[in-house]
Amino acid sequence: MRGTGSSRTAMPWRSCSAIAAAGLVAACLGGRQEYVAPYGAARLNTFTVRDDGDRLLRPECARLMTERIPATGVAMLRVHVAESGAVTRAEITRSSGDARVDDIFGRLAARLEFQRAPGSTGNQARLRMGFSCAPDAAVTTMQLVSG
């Protein structure tokens, strides 16, 4: 289900082409890439996000390896974190160079849950998520840049 504003749920909203008004189409296509966790989705920690990322990237690696050498990339994301440590919204701030990989990273980041330090007041963090493909493997990396 699509959230308010230009947020995306775990499945990208692709009905923009069905909108007849040119102004609405331009607004839909020009929005920032934002993601929210689907209702009831299991939360991920930094280890499970890498495991899920590897699994989700494997099908993309075959395509990526035919399109470019090396099949690697890095995206930057901003995540908004609730007091509980759960990410409430994730935004792609710099693309990995591949829209499908960005979607994977955005969906994964939206499901993250961090351990909050006592007295922590920050509600945003920046993540660096990367990928690397080999003929028999896909590797996802994630680094907390600031928090």
Buried (B, 14 or more C-beta within 10 A) or exposed (E): EEEEEBBBBBEBBEEEEEBEEEEEBEEBEEBEBBBBBBEEEEBBEBEBBBEBBBEBBEEBBEEBBEEEEEBBBBBBBBBBBEEEBBBBBBBBEEBBEBEBBBBBBBBBBBBBBBEBEEEEEEEEBBBBBBBBBEEEEBBBEBEEEEB
